[in-house]
Amino acid sequence: MASLRSDLAPDTLTVAAGRPPREHDAPVNAPIVLTTTYHETRAPQPGDRIYARGSNPTWDPFEEALGALEGAELPALVFSSGLGAAAAALSLVPGGGAVLMPRHAYAGSLGLAADLAAQGRFELRVVDVADTAAVLAELAALAGRFDAGQVMLWLESPTNPMLEVAELTVLTDAAHAAGAVVVADNTFNTPIVHRPLEAGVDVVLHSVTKWLAGHSDVVLGALVTSDAALRERLLAHRTLHGAIAGPFEVWLALRGLRTLALRMERSQGTALALAYRLAEHPAVRRVRYPGLPSDPGHERAASQFNGFGGIVSIELDDVATADALVAAVRLWLPATSLGGVESLVERRRRQPAEPLTVPEALVRLSVGIENPDDLWEDLDQALRRAAGGEVLPELTASRASREAGQLS
Ligand SMILES: Cc1ncc(COP(=O)(O)O)c(C=O)c1O
């Protein structure tokens, strides 16, 4: 791959990183390489590709681009899924160690950690990650019971779907002082909004499935670190456990990454506008979005992040109203997942694995890149129908404001 200046802005890196070298007649895009094996004309040497469970040239440009975007000194590692990446990250905890996780981390990450804990691999503790004092107390208690290198602090900020915001630098510093390794799931923010490695985090995790790939058509994961020894271990885990990505999926993810900055700008702009309107909506009991000044995570998000992301969670009066909302949308798609160009809506507790502390009537909105007024109009009519009211004449107001160029 061609090397790039590391001081380029993230939106430039999304486009420029991971390109083939500038040679006459070379393609501007990396090819998809479909092979299981490589010619061997001498004895294998370190760095040789050898076999495609260990290495595929199609992974390289994506890994280089994501590493550069996260501000890492090393290329990322792409995995078959976000949870495949999570399994590799958790493998860094030595047997008999401990993992401290947000109680509202992504349910799949919690489920995986709980499964490993049930098998006796490590002790799992969960904490309210927005409660800095509680996390510090847990870390101190673990430091008293475990040796340095035995504990992992798992961060997710904002959390999925409660959108709680952690004090990343404070928690990371405390974890390091306690001899813990720190992993941060940066799926919600993406490196456009925040780069956890700059806060001192050791390993960044992505469900590439979401915003990075951005089109709801590939399942992939990634880990990013600047620590060569950790990267070696994660790479060894990927190869030995076979959690590898298909070349076509990775090629699609790199293609999606090229527009990440534009998509995030659009999604988070619309998310903020919708959050303000939802906060005023009579059918909505509570809006969770760190971009709202009234949100408990607002100050932290404003000081740490370069934006507030494209996910908004709303709480309705009861489960029936929440289900009715999901059933009543016509433009928003009722589906799980998030981070694609299309807007999705889901009552999270429909998923049996969701933590019971997530309110039953909480609906997560993944804001896509459609026209913001169309999104609002659909949400508004669905909310009104869900709340049992008539479809009121004000429904036409947002279209009128769009025509007048007044989109908020
Ligand atoms: C925050 C977060 N992390 C990790 C994952 C797991 O990623 P994947 O579905 O690609 O395995 C998800 C999936 O929803 C997620 O939302």
Ligand as a Chemical Component Dictionary entry (heavy atoms), coordinates in Angstrom:
data_LIG
# 
_chem_comp.id                   LIG 
_chem_comp.type                 NON-POLYMER 
_chem_comp.pdbx_formal_charge   0 
_chem_comp.three_letter_code    LIG 
# 
loop_
_chem_comp_atom.comp_id 
_chem_comp_atom.atom_id 
_chem_comp_atom.alt_atom_id 
_chem_comp_atom.type_symbol 
_chem_comp_atom.charge 
_chem_comp_atom.model_Cartn_x 
_chem_comp_atom.model_Cartn_y 
_chem_comp_atom.model_Cartn_z 
_chem_comp_atom.pdbx_ordinal 
LIG C1 C1 C 0 -21.787 -1.927 19.965 1  
LIG C2 C2 C 0 -21.674 -3.256 19.290 2  
LIG N1 N1 N 0 -20.550 -3.974 19.421 3  
LIG C3 C3 C 0 -20.403 -5.187 18.845 4  
LIG C4 C4 C 0 -21.418 -5.741 18.089 5  
LIG C5 C5 C 0 -21.243 -7.120 17.491 6  
LIG O1 O1 O 0 -20.946 -6.983 16.126 7  
LIG P1 P1 P 0 -21.364 -8.084 15.008 8  
LIG O2 O2 O 0 -22.845 -8.084 14.935 9  
LIG O3 O3 O 0 -20.686 -7.547 13.780 10 
LIG O4 O4 O 0 -20.806 -9.394 15.450 11 
LIG C6 C6 C 0 -22.599 -5.025 17.908 12 
LIG C7 C7 C 0 -23.700 -5.608 17.100 13 
LIG O5 O5 O 0 -24.834 -5.161 17.177 14 
LIG C8 C8 C 0 -22.733 -3.745 18.528 15 
LIG O6 O6 O 0 -23.850 -3.021 18.402 16 
# 
loop_
_chem_comp_bond.comp_id 
_chem_comp_bond.atom_id_1 
_chem_comp_bond.atom_id_2 
_chem_comp_bond.value_order 
_chem_comp_bond.pdbx_ordinal 
LIG C1 C2 SING 1  
LIG C2 N1 SING 2  
LIG C2 C8 DOUB 3  
LIG N1 C3 DOUB 4  
LIG C3 C4 SING 5  
LIG C4 C5 SING 6  
LIG C4 C6 DOUB 7  
LIG C5 O1 SING 8  
LIG O1 P1 SING 9  
LIG P1 O2 DOUB 10 
LIG P1 O3 SING 11 
LIG P1 O4 SING 12 
LIG C6 C7 SING 13 
LIG C6 C8 SING 14 
LIG C7 O5 DOUB 15 
LIG C8 O6 SING 16 
# 
